[in-house]
């Protein structure tokens, strides 16, 4: 159910790639799953009191595994005539409106897992650090297209000042 603060009439939202789900799940598995497995050995040796830590870590992995697809599917962006809209969040939602004329530069980033999955993140930088915005999980071709489009739109709006 959309609330009035996050409902933008007539806007068609573009979604990020579902490949981002796998990348984020792999990250969770590495940073929480491996420590969970490592804490099982002391729990077996010491006994019942030590089982609390691996149990908590396994519950965190399971919760993240369930939450990640919902988070990824909640990320969207829309290119309007004068602004770029970015929405994120399931429980804590946000809608960021970045006017093209306020953009200083556009950055495309990809770590090793994102590159392996053929994805990148587009980072928008404005004069105010609080209005910087990012769109993770874009396919490389879409990230390149969006970078070029945003750069062109930003230059056109800036030239008009």
Residue pairs with C-beta under 8 A, 6 or more apart in sequence:
5 95
6 87
6 93
6 95
8 78
8 85
8 95
11 78
11 80
11 85
12 78
13 76
13 77
13 78
13 87
14 76
14 77
14 78
14 79
15 73
15 75
15 76
16 72
16 75
16 76
16 77
16 135
16 136
16 137
16 138
17 117
17 119
17 137
17 138
17 139
18 69
18 72
18 73
19 117
19 118
19 119
19 137
19 139
20 72
20 75
20 117
20 119
20 136
20 137
21 68
21 69
21 72
22 117
23 113
23 114
23 117
23 119
23 137
24 68
24 71
24 72
25 64
25 65
25 68
26 113
27 113
28 61
28 64
28 65
28 68
29 61
32 57
32 60
32 61
32 64
33 57
33 61
35 57
36 54
36 57
36 58
36 61
37 54
39 50
39 53
39 54
39 57
40 54
42 50
43 50
43 51
43 53
43 54
67 90
70 90
71 88
71 89
71 90
72 137
74 87
74 88
74 89
74 90
74 93
75 86
75 87
75 88
75 135
75 136
75 137
76 86
76 87
77 84
77 85
77 86
77 87
77 135
78 84
78 85
79 146
79 149
82 99
82 100
82 101
82 157
83 97
83 98
83 99
83 100
84 97
84 98
84 100
84 124
84 133
84 150
85 95
85 96
85 97
85 98
86 95
86 96
86 98
86 133
86 134
86 135
87 93
87 94
87 95
87 96
88 94
88 96
96 131
96 133
98 124
98 126
98 131
98 133
99 157
100 150
100 153
100 154
100 156
100 157
101 154
101 157
101 158
101 160
101 161
102 126
102 127
102 131
103 124
103 125
103 126
103 150
103 153
103 154
104 125
104 126
104 127
104 154
105 125
105 151
106 122
106 123
106 124
106 125
106 147
106 150
106 151
106 154
107 122
107 123
107 124
107 125
108 120
108 121
108 122
108 123
108 143
108 144
108 147
109 120
109 121
109 123
110 119
110 120
110 121
110 140
110 143
114 120
114 121
114 137
118 139
118 140
119 136
119 137
119 138
119 139
119 140
119 143
120 138
120 139
120 140
120 143
120 144
121 134
121 135
121 136
121 137
121 138
121 143
122 134
122 135
122 138
122 143
122 146
122 147
122 150
123 132
123 133
123 134
124 132
124 133
124 134
124 150
125 132
126 132
135 146
138 146
